[in-house]
Amino acid sequence: MHRYSRMAAFLAVVLLILSACSASGGATTSPAGAAASAPASGSAAPSIDPNSLLGKVVAAGKIRISTDPNYKPFSFLNPDGTYDGFDNATAIEAVKRLSKDVGKDIQIDWQTPAWEAITAGGWGGRFDISIGSMSVTNGRAKVVDFVDPYYYDSGAVAVPKDSKVQALAELNDGKSICVGAATTYEQWLQGSLDIVDPNKLPPPTDPKIVSLETDNLCVQAVAAGRKYDAIVANANGLADQAKNAPIRILDGPPIFTVSVAFALDKAGPDDKSMIAALNKVVADMHADGTLSKLSMKYLEKDVTKKPGS
């Protein structure tokens, strides 16, 4: 099939999805592998709105993706200057499939803004999308639009290896706790985390919160000799860091569990067609096992299935 024929077929699917959204009043996701109806004979080929996010990305042949060079195993910078990790590999595969669907090669332009800038929204056109383990919260959904989840995350608590602390309750009453700034873990400690999770545990009372730019910097600070009573961070990240750092993870259930998704700026160009396209890509990557394989490669377990499903 020629490139332009593939583009026409893909755009027909996008327009059908958007029409369904308008008719039903809510977003819908096409089932993986569902066949698209061919456009009526002689009808004009649909076109992408050049002012939409998808139109701008296709026209530029480039998509700017925010990432973190120091968030192993999700994203990190190799010595040769290439990006690696679960999030980066997911982004590379997603863009490869998006390129195929629109019939044009789209290159990735990695951007490294501060996490606070990403979660705050109002990106001002500095980057197009976040594929960087952003947990879905009600607060964030006010400033960014989310694609369907690509994995599910949980929080955990770690303490220095020489600590006598064995349980979360022992961290009450003003203990020093390091956490990544503007993360769900910081919100949990502050008591402001707004998610739908009936199993969310109460945080320690009156914590002395020490915020660093990312979770991993907390672990690296402990390894460098800084003294904290505990670290609150991503459970999978802590498990990876604990292999080499002087920390251990407290036993017990997750402090909370959340969906994780690609995010796009509500204040940016219209993103409806981009979300429809990426929902298809994510659904296909779930259906054919690609996300599970990437999860096993980088996290050594499959985090792509919703807990309890």
N, C-alpha and C positions, 0 to 999 in steps of 0.2 A: 504493500500500500504506500502511495506517495505521501510525503510529509504533509501536504496541504489537505489531503483526504483524511488523514488521521486527525488533523487539527479540527476539521469540520465535524467529524464524528464526536470528538471529545467535547467540543463546544455545545453540540446538541444535547449531550448528557448534562452538562452544567446548566444549560437553560431549562431543561426539564426539571432538574432538582430545584432550581430557584423558583420556577413556577409552582411546584408542589409546596415549597415553603410559604409562598404568598397565599396560596389557596387554603392551607391548613392553619396558618398563623404560627407555625413552629418549624424548627429545623428538622430535616430528615436525612438519613444516610442510606445510600443505595446498598443493598446486600452485596457482599463480595461475589464477584463472578457473574452478576446479573447482566444480561444482554441489553444493550441500548437499542431503542427503536430507531430505524433509519429515517432521516428527514424525508418529507414528502417529495416525490419526483417534481423537479422543476422549481422547488422552493429556494429562496435565497439562502446561501450559507450563513449561519449565525456568525457574529463577530464579537470579539472581546472589547468591552468598553476600554478605550485607551487610557481613560482617567482612573480606572480601577487598579487595585494593587496587582492583580494578575496581569492586566494589560501592560502596566509599567514594567513588571518583571520580564514578561515575554519580549517586549520591545527592547529592553536593555540587554537581554540575554544573560542576566546576572541577578542573583538574589543575595541580599546581605543578611547574614545569619549571626545573631549574637551568641557568643560562647564564652567559656572561661578556660584559660590556659592552665589553671591550677586547681582542677576539681576532679582528680582521678578517683574512681575509674570511669566517671561519666564524661569528662572532657579534660584533655591535657595536651600540651605541646611537646612533640618529640624533638630530640636534638637536631634532626634534619629540617625542622621548621614546619613539619606537617602536623595537623591536628588528629587526635585519636581519642578513643573512648566510646562508651555506649551511646551517648547523645550525638557525638560527631559522626559515628558510623551510621546511626539512624538517619541523621540529616543528609548525609551523602547518598544513601540509598533512596530516601524520599525524593530528593531533587532529581536523581537519575530517572525515577519513575514519572515524576512530573514532566520532565523534559520529553520523555517518550510520548506522554499523553497529549502534550501541546504541539509536538512535532518540531521542537526547536531545542537545541542544546543550551541549557542554562548552567552557568558557572556559579560556584559559591564564592562569595566574598565574606570571609570571617571577620566579625567585629567583636571587640572585647570591652563593652561598656560596663560600668559598675552595676552590680545586681540591683541596687536601689533604683537606678535609672530605668532598668528594664521593668521592674514590678510597679513603678509609679505611673507607667503609661506616658502619653504625650511625648513620643519619641522624636517628633520634629523631623521625620524623614531620615534620621541617621542610620537606621537599619530597618529591614522589612519584617523580620520574624524572629522570635526567640525559640530555639530548639535547645533548651538547656535545663531540663528537669524542673520546670515550673509547676508547682502544685496548684491545683484548682481550688481557689477559695472564693467565697462570696464577695469579699472586698476587692480582690484582684479582678473579678469578673465585671466590676464597674468601670474599669479603665482598659482592659484588654479583652479580646475575643479569643475563645479557646476552640481548637480543633478537638475531635474525639480523642480520648486518652490513648496513649501508646504504652503506658505502664502504670503500675500502682506502687506507691511509696509508703514508707513508714518511718517514724522517728524513734530514736533510741538514746540512751544515756551512757556515757563512758566516764570512767574515773582513772586517775593515775594507777599504774600497776601496784604501787606500794600503798595505796589507800586502803583503809579498813572498812570503807563503806561497801555494803553488800546489797542495799535496797534503796529505792527511790525515796522512801520516807525519811531516810537518814540525811537527806540533803535539805531538810526544812531549816527555817530560822536563819536566813542571811548567808548561806553558803555562796561562795564565788562560783559562777557557772559561765563558761565561755560558749559563745554561739555566733553563727554567721549573721551579719546585719541584714535586716529586712527579709529574713527567712520565716517560714512557718514555725520554725523551732523557737525563734525569738518571740514571735507572737504567742506561742504556747506558754512560754515563761512569763510573758507580760499579762496573760489571761485574756488576750484579745483575738485569739485564733477563731475564725468564723468558718467552720466547715460542718458538713453533715456527717458526723461520725459518732454513733452512740457509744463507741468504746474509747473515746478520748479520755485519757487519765488526767486527774488534776495535777497541776505543776507544783513544785516545791514552794513552800510559803516564804515570802519576803526574800526572793533570790537577789544576790548581788550580781547583776548581769554585766558581763564584759563582752561587747560586740566587736568582732573583727570582720574584715571584708567578706570572708567566706568561711564555711565550716572547717575546711582543710587547714586553714591558717591556725585554728585553735589547736589541732593535733600537732602541727609543726611547732607551735609555740611551746607546748608541753615537752616535745622532744628536745627543744633548745634550752629547757630549764625553767620556763615560766611555771608558776604554781597556780593551779585552779583546783577547786574541789571536784569539778565535773565539767564535762562537755556534753552539750545536747546537739545532735546532728542527724543526718540521714543514716539510717541503720545499715544500708549496704555500703555506704562510704566509710563508716566507722569500722565495719568488719574488714574492709580492704586495708585501711590504715593500721588496724591493730596487728596485722601480720608483721609489721616492722617497727611500729611506734610503741613507746612505753605506756600503753593504755589497755584497759580491759572493759568490755561492755557488760553492764549490769544485766542479770537474768530478769526475765519477766516479759509480759506482753508488750507489744508496741505502745508507745505513748499516744499515738494516733496513726491512722492510715488515710491516705489521700489519693485521688486520681492525679495523674501527671500528663500534661498536654503541651503541644506547640501553642504559642501565643502570638497574637497580632494586635497592633495598636488600634484601639477604637477611634482615636483622634486622627488616624492616618487615612489614606485613600480607601475607598469602598472595598471591603475584603470578602464580600459574600461569595463571589465566584472562586476566589482563592481557597476559602474554607471548604467549599463544595469539592474542589479538586483534591485538597489535602485529606479530607475525610475519606475519599475513595482510596487514596494512596495508603493511608494508615489501615483502613479495613483490609486491603489486599495484603499488606505486610503482616497483619495478624493472621489472616486466613491461610497464607502459604507457609507460615512458620518462621518467616524471616526475623521478626522481632524476638521471638523466643530464642532463636539461634544466637542473635547478637547479645541477648541478655545472659545466656549461658557462657558465652565467650568472655564477656567483660565483668559480669557480676557473679558468675559461677552458680547461678540459680535463675529460675524463670520468674520474673516479676511482672510478666505481661498479662497474667490472668487476674481478674478481679477477685479479691479474697471472698470466699464464701460462694463463688459462682460455680 
